[in-house]
Amino acid sequence: MNREALILGVGATPFGRHLDRGAGDLVGQAAHEALRDAGLTPADVGAVFHATVSQKAIDGQHMIPGQVALRPHGFAGVPVVNVENACAGGATALWLAIAHVRAGLSDVALAVGVDKLVCADPAQGLAVFDGAMDIAHREETLAALAALTEPLPPELSADGDRSVFTEIYASLARAHMQRFGTTEAHLAAVSAKNHAHSVHNPRAHFRRAFTAQEILAARRVAWPLTVPMCSPVSDGAAAVVVTCSDFTRDESAVAVLSSVLLSGTDRAADDAGRHIGRRAALAAYEKAGIGPQDVDVAEVHDATAFGEIQQVENLGFCPIGDGGPWSASGAGALGGTVPVNPSGGLESRGHPVSATGLAQVFELVSQLRGRAGERQVPDAHIAIAENGGGLYGIEEAVAAVTILGRTR
């Protein structure tokens, strides 16, 4: 059996600082919002796929976090599968829910993702990211990334606290700059565009517009990255209800055209054509029977502005190496060729790790339904989400690409 998968409901909390709320409270809000959107109740759900890292790393809930978080919200008796896949945890939960429904194991599955990373001790929240790489070979990995370019002069050294992944993105950005001529101005253009988009997203962590000049003048985190170019540490949850055409004929349902999840491979640093994001995108396009020219709107994993530059290349919106100029041209802005991150992206919507991939789908479903308000992409029919997680070697350890289509 391989039934057509549909997304019938989506829900998400506002992302931001929620010091007074627990992970269970947040995930319960998102799950019930998604079910209300679908016109369903917990009793209709055949399986739940629950993604988190913070309940384990920060709360110490190393086992059964999904059961603990969800039973108080009416999800008793139903199978709950706990998922961890770094920043791609939410997208992985969705991939599992889609496969579950397509296989006919349930008519309705729920994918949820939640993380609470804002702590009284900021270093505790940042430390969560240390485990998203091969910790046994941490120093060798960082040294290999640093070796992709010439050492930084002292005047370009980092300022202040930062996560290990900020250093990783900075190393990859510098390598891209050296090879393709990408500039700080290109990075600032991406960041300014995403912060401008976030002004119209009431669920975004930050809703302030910045000029490219303000972004370039902001505090440096790890050259060439400044603070507004990087995603904040956020709390939040998101949820997606997956069903099939056998279960519903609701015209608001969105079709899952393809859902791809891949792990990285060993490749040469200059072999960009085999980048995990590129391989995942090509596989997703093939399964959906479309190409990048058919995409109307995209959400990509811009944990830093460089991430978006790299992913618009991987998704085929421009040639490899041209992501900086393409972005600076306005092609990825609302009103451009392919609007990218109309939600504001991770840089301003926020990045509660395991909720991020599902928040991308929340945005794209809103776009395909024509319900995105001032950030609406006109007449959007095809949408794509790219969500990466962790690091192994010189690229993400996992990548997920999901393509959605309007059914009505």
C-alpha positions as CSV (number, residue, x, y, z in Angstrom):
1,M,0.0,0.0,0.0
2,N,1.3,3.5,-0.8
3,R,-1.5,6.0,-0.2
4,E,-1.4,9.7,-1.0
5,A,-0.3,11.6,2.1
6,L,-2.0,14.9,2.9
7,I,-1.4,17.5,5.5
8,L,-4.7,18.4,7.1
9,G,-3.7,20.5,10.1
10,V,-0.8,22.6,11.4
11,G,-0.1,24.3,14.6
12,A,2.7,26.3,16.2
13,T,3.4,28.4,19.3
14,P,5.1,31.7,19.0
15,F,8.9,31.2,19.1
16,G,10.9,33.2,21.7
17,R,11.8,33.2,25.3
18,H,9.3,31.2,27.4
19,L,11.0,30.9,30.8
20,D,7.6,30.4,32.5
21,R,6.5,27.5,30.4
22,G,7.6,23.8,30.2
23,A,8.2,21.8,27.0
24,G,5.0,19.8,27.7
25,D,2.9,23.0,27.9
26,L,4.4,24.2,24.6
27,V,4.0,20.9,22.7
28,G,0.4,20.5,24.0
29,Q,-0.5,23.9,22.6
30,A,0.9,23.2,19.2
31,A,-0.6,19.7,19.0
32,H,-4.1,20.9,19.9
33,E,-3.9,23.8,17.5
34,A,-2.9,21.4,14.7
35,L,-5.8,19.1,15.6
36,R,-8.3,22.0,15.7
37,D,-7.1,23.1,12.3
38,A,-7.7,19.6,11.0
39,G,-11.1,19.3,12.7
40,L,-9.9,16.3,14.8
41,T,-9.3,15.3,18.4
42,P,-6.6,13.2,20.0
43,A,-8.9,10.2,19.7
44,D,-8.5,10.4,15.9
45,V,-4.7,10.1,16.0
46,G,-3.3,6.7,15.3
47,A,0.4,7.5,16.1
48,V,2.5,10.3,17.3
49,F,6.1,11.1,16.3
50,H,7.6,13.4,18.9
51,A,11.0,15.2,18.4
52,T,13.0,16.9,21.1
53,V,16.6,17.4,22.3
54,S,16.2,19.8,25.2
55,Q,13.9,17.5,27.3
56,K,16.9,15.1,27.3
57,A,19.9,17.4,27.4
58,I,18.5,20.2,29.7
59,D,15.6,18.7,31.6
60,G,17.2,15.3,32.1
61,Q,14.2,13.5,30.6
62,H,16.5,11.1,28.7
63,M,13.8,8.5,28.0
64,I,10.0,8.7,27.1
65,P,10.0,12.5,26.7
66,G,7.0,12.3,24.2
67,Q,4.9,10.2,26.5
68,V,5.6,12.5,29.5
69,A,4.9,15.6,27.5
70,L,1.8,14.5,25.7
71,R,-0.3,12.3,28.0
72,P,-1.5,15.3,30.1
73,H,-2.9,16.6,26.8
74,G,-5.1,13.6,26.0
75,F,-2.7,11.4,24.1
76,A,-3.0,8.3,26.1
77,G,-2.9,4.7,24.7
78,V,-1.7,5.9,21.3
79,P,1.8,4.8,20.1
80,V,4.3,7.6,20.7
81,V,7.7,7.3,18.9
82,N,10.5,9.5,20.3
83,V,12.7,11.1,17.6
84,E,16.1,12.8,17.8
85,N,17.9,14.0,14.7
86,A,19.5,17.2,15.8
87,C,18.0,20.3,14.0
88,A,16.2,18.0,11.6
89,G,14.3,16.3,14.4
90,G,10.9,17.8,13.4
91,A,11.4,17.1,9.7
92,T,12.3,13.5,10.6
93,A,9.2,13.1,12.7
94,L,7.2,14.4,9.7
95,W,9.0,11.9,7.4
96,L,8.0,9.1,9.7
97,A,4.4,10.3,10.0
98,I,4.1,10.5,6.2
99,A,5.6,7.0,5.8
100,H,3.3,5.6,8.5
101,V,0.1,7.0,6.8
102,R,1.3,6.0,3.3
103,A,1.8,2.4,4.6
104,G,-1.7,2.3,5.8
105,L,-0.7,1.7,9.5
106,S,-3.0,4.6,10.5
107,D,-5.3,7.0,8.8
108,V,-4.0,9.9,10.9
109,A,-0.5,10.6,12.3
110,L,0.8,13.5,14.3
111,A,4.3,14.9,14.0
112,V,5.4,17.2,16.8
113,G,8.6,19.0,17.7
114,V,9.5,21.0,20.8
115,D,12.5,22.5,22.4
116,K,13.1,24.8,25.4
117,L,16.6,26.2,25.0
118,V,16.3,29.5,26.9
119,C,17.9,28.9,30.3
120,A,18.8,31.0,33.4
121,D,22.4,30.0,32.4
122,P,22.7,30.8,28.7
123,A,25.8,28.6,28.4
124,Q,23.6,25.6,29.2
125,G,21.3,26.3,26.2
126,L,24.3,26.7,23.8
127,A,25.9,23.5,25.2
128,V,23.1,21.5,23.7
129,F,24.6,22.0,20.2
130,D,27.9,20.5,21.3
131,G,26.4,17.0,21.0
132,A,25.3,17.5,17.3
133,M,28.6,16.4,15.9
134,D,31.0,13.5,16.3
135,I,32.2,14.3,19.8
136,A,34.9,11.7,19.8
137,H,36.6,13.5,16.9
138,R,35.5,17.1,17.7
139,E,38.9,18.7,17.5
140,E,39.9,16.9,14.3
141,T,36.6,18.0,12.7
142,L,37.0,21.6,13.7
143,A,40.6,21.6,12.5
144,A,39.6,20.2,9.1
145,L,36.9,22.9,8.7
146,A,39.3,25.6,9.7
147,A,41.9,24.3,7.2
148,L,39.4,24.9,4.3
149,T,40.7,28.5,4.3
150,E,43.7,30.6,5.5
151,P,43.8,31.4,9.2
152,L,42.0,34.5,10.3
153,P,44.0,37.5,11.3
154,P,43.7,38.6,15.0
155,E,41.5,41.6,14.1
156,L,38.8,39.3,12.7
157,S,38.7,37.0,15.7
158,A,35.3,36.3,17.3
159,D,33.7,38.4,20.0
160,G,31.6,37.0,22.9
161,D,29.8,33.7,23.6
162,R,28.9,31.5,20.6
163,S,27.9,28.0,19.9
164,V,30.3,25.6,18.2
165,F,27.9,25.6,15.2
166,T,28.4,29.3,14.7
167,E,32.1,28.6,14.2
168,I,31.2,25.7,11.8
169,Y,29.0,27.9,9.7
170,A,31.6,30.7,9.7
171,S,34.3,28.2,8.4
172,L,32.0,27.0,5.7
173,A,31.1,30.6,4.7
174,R,34.7,31.6,4.5
175,A,35.4,28.6,2.2
176,H,32.5,29.6,0.0
177,M,33.8,33.2,-0.1
178,Q,37.2,32.1,-1.1
179,R,36.1,29.7,-3.8
180,F,33.1,31.6,-5.3
181,G,33.6,35.3,-4.4
182,T,30.7,35.4,-2.0
183,T,30.9,38.6,0.1
184,E,29.8,40.0,3.5
185,A,27.4,42.2,1.6
186,H,25.7,39.1,0.2
187,L,25.3,37.6,3.7
188,A,23.9,40.9,4.9
189,A,21.4,41.0,2.1
190,V,20.0,37.6,3.1
191,S,19.8,38.6,6.7
192,A,18.1,41.9,6.0
193,K,15.5,40.2,3.7
194,N,14.6,37.6,6.4
195,H,14.3,40.2,9.2
196,A,12.1,42.2,6.9
197,H,9.9,39.2,6.3
198,S,9.6,38.5,10.0
199,V,7.9,41.8,10.7
200,H,4.7,40.3,9.3
201,N,5.0,37.0,11.2
202,P,3.3,37.2,14.7
203,R,4.9,33.9,15.8
204,A,8.5,35.1,15.1
205,H,11.0,35.4,17.9
206,F,12.2,38.8,16.4
207,R,10.0,41.1,14.4
208,R,12.4,44.0,13.7
209,A,13.7,45.1,10.3
210,F,17.4,45.7,9.9
211,T,19.2,47.4,7.0
212,A,22.2,45.6,5.5
213,Q,24.4,48.4,6.8
214,E,23.1,47.8,10.4
215,I,23.7,44.1,10.0
216,L,27.3,44.6,8.8
217,A,27.9,47.0,11.7
218,A,26.5,44.7,14.4
219,R,28.6,42.7,16.9
220,R,30.7,40.1,15.2
221,V,30.1,36.5,16.3
222,A,32.6,34.6,14.1
223,W,33.8,36.3,10.9
224,P,32.1,36.9,8.5
225,L,28.9,36.4,10.7
226,T,27.4,39.1,12.9
227,V,24.6,38.7,15.4
228,P,21.7,39.4,13.1
229,M,23.0,36.9,10.6
230,C,22.6,34.1,13.2
231,S,19.6,32.3,14.5
232,P,18.7,33.1,18.2
233,V,18.4,30.5,21.0
234,S,14.6,30.0,21.1
235,D,11.8,28.1,22.8
236,G,8.8,26.8,20.9
237,A,6.8,23.9,19.5
238,A,5.1,23.0,16.2
239,A,2.9,20.2,15.0
240,V,1.6,18.7,11.7
241,V,-1.4,16.4,11.2
242,V,-0.8,13.9,8.4
243,T,-3.6,11.9,6.8
244,C,-4.7,10.5,3.4
245,S,-7.2,11.0,0.7
246,D,-9.1,7.9,1.9
247,F,-9.7,9.7,5.2
248,T,-10.6,13.2,4.0
249,R,-11.7,15.2,1.0
250,D,-11.2,18.5,2.8
251,E,-10.2,21.2,0.2
252,S,-7.8,22.8,2.7
253,A,-5.6,19.7,2.8
254,V,-2.2,20.1,1.2
255,A,-0.7,17.2,-0.8
256,V,2.7,15.8,0.1
257,L,4.4,15.5,-3.3
258,S,7.6,14.0,-1.9
259,S,9.4,13.6,1.4
260,V,13.1,12.7,1.4
261,L,15.5,12.1,4.4
262,L,19.2,11.4,3.8
263,S,22.4,11.0,5.7
264,G,25.7,12.5,4.7
265,T,28.5,10.8,2.7
266,D,32.3,11.1,2.6
267,R,33.1,13.6,-0.2
268,A,35.8,16.1,-1.2
269,A,35.2,19.6,0.1
270,D,35.1,21.0,-3.5
271,D,32.5,18.4,-4.7
272,A,29.5,20.6,-4.1
273,G,27.4,18.6,-6.4
274,R,27.4,15.7,-3.9
275,H,26.5,17.9,-0.9
276,I,23.8,16.2,1.2
277,G,21.4,19.1,0.6
278,R,21.8,18.9,-3.1
279,R,21.3,15.1,-3.1
280,A,18.2,15.4,-1.0
281,A,16.8,18.1,-3.3
282,L,17.4,16.2,-6.5
283,A,15.8,13.1,-5.0
284,A,12.8,15.1,-3.8
285,Y,12.3,16.7,-7.2
286,E,12.5,13.3,-8.9
287,K,9.9,11.8,-6.6
288,A,7.5,14.8,-7.0
289,G,8.0,14.9,-10.8
290,I,8.9,18.5,-10.8
291,G,12.0,20.7,-11.0
292,P,13.2,23.9,-9.2
293,Q,11.6,26.0,-11.9
294,D,8.2,24.8,-10.6
295,V,8.7,26.0,-7.0
296,D,6.7,29.1,-5.9
297,V,7.9,29.4,-2.3
298,A,10.6,27.9,-0.1
299,E,11.6,27.6,3.6
300,V,15.3,26.7,4.1
301,H,17.5,26.1,7.1
302,D,19.2,29.4,7.6
303,A,20.8,28.8,11.0
304,T,23.0,31.6,9.6
305,A,22.7,33.7,6.5
306,F,25.3,31.6,4.8
307,G,23.0,28.5,5.2
308,E,20.4,30.2,3.0
309,I,23.0,31.0,0.3
310,Q,24.2,27.4,0.3
311,Q,20.7,25.9,0.2
312,V,19.3,28.1,-2.6
313,E,22.2,26.7,-4.6
314,N,21.4,23.1,-3.5
315,L,17.7,23.5,-4.3
316,G,18.6,24.6,-7.9
317,F,17.3,28.1,-7.7
318,C,20.7,29.2,-9.1
319,P,24.0,27.6,-10.1
320,I,26.4,26.3,-7.5
321,G,28.4,29.3,-6.3
322,D,25.9,32.0,-7.3
323,G,23.8,31.9,-4.1
324,G,25.3,35.2,-2.9
325,P,24.6,37.3,-6.0
326,W,21.2,35.6,-6.5
327,S,20.1,36.5,-3.0
328,A,21.5,40.0,-3.2
329,S,19.4,40.6,-6.4
330,G,16.2,40.2,-4.4
331,A,15.2,37.0,-6.1
332,G,14.5,35.3,-2.7
333,A,12.5,38.2,-1.3
334,L,8.7,38.5,-1.3
335,G,7.9,39.6,-4.9
336,G,11.1,38.0,-6.2
337,T,11.6,34.9,-8.4
338,V,11.3,32.4,-5.6
339,P,10.5,33.9,-2.2
340,V,12.7,32.1,0.4
341,N,11.8,32.1,4.1
342,P,8.8,34.4,4.1
343,S,8.4,33.4,7.7
344,G,11.6,35.2,8.5
345,G,13.6,32.0,8.7
346,L,15.6,30.7,11.6
347,E,17.5,34.1,11.8
348,S,14.4,35.9,13.0
349,R,11.5,33.4,13.3
350,G,13.8,31.6,15.8
351,H,15.2,28.1,16.0
352,P,13.9,25.8,18.8
353,V,15.8,23.0,17.1
354,S,13.3,20.1,17.0
355,A,10.4,22.4,16.1
356,T,12.1,24.1,13.2
357,G,11.3,21.6,10.4
358,L,7.7,21.6,11.4
359,A,7.5,25.3,11.6
360,Q,8.7,25.5,8.0
361,V,5.8,23.3,7.0
362,F,3.4,25.4,9.1
363,E,4.5,28.4,7.0
364,L,4.3,26.6,3.7
365,V,0.9,25.1,4.4
366,S,-0.3,28.7,5.3
367,Q,1.1,29.9,2.0
368,L,-0.5,27.2,-0.1
369,R,-3.8,27.8,1.6
370,G,-3.5,31.6,0.9
371,R,-3.6,32.4,4.6
372,A,-0.2,34.0,5.2
373,G,-1.4,37.6,5.4
374,E,1.0,40.3,4.5
375,R,3.8,37.8,3.8
376,Q,1.6,35.8,1.3
377,V,3.2,34.7,-2.0
378,P,0.5,35.3,-4.7
379,D,-1.0,32.1,-6.2
380,A,1.5,29.7,-4.5
381,H,0.9,26.1,-5.8
382,I,4.2,24.3,-5.1
383,A,6.3,24.8,-1.9
384,I,9.6,23.2,-0.7
385,A,11.1,22.9,2.7
386,E,14.8,22.0,3.4
387,N,15.9,21.2,7.0
388,G,19.4,20.1,8.0
389,G,20.8,18.7,11.2
390,G,24.1,18.2,12.9
391,L,27.5,17.9,11.4
392,Y,29.5,14.9,10.3
393,G,32.7,15.6,8.4
394,I,32.2,18.7,6.3
395,E,28.4,18.8,5.9
396,E,25.2,18.2,7.7
397,A,24.7,14.7,9.2
398,V,21.1,14.6,8.1
399,A,19.0,16.5,5.5
400,A,15.3,16.5,4.9
401,V,13.5,18.0,1.8
402,T,9.7,18.0,1.7
403,I,7.7,19.2,-1.3
404,L,4.1,20.2,-0.9
405,G,1.4,21.1,-3.4
406,R,-2.0,22.8,-3.3
407,T,-4.8,20.4,-3.9
408,R,-7.7,22.7,-4.7
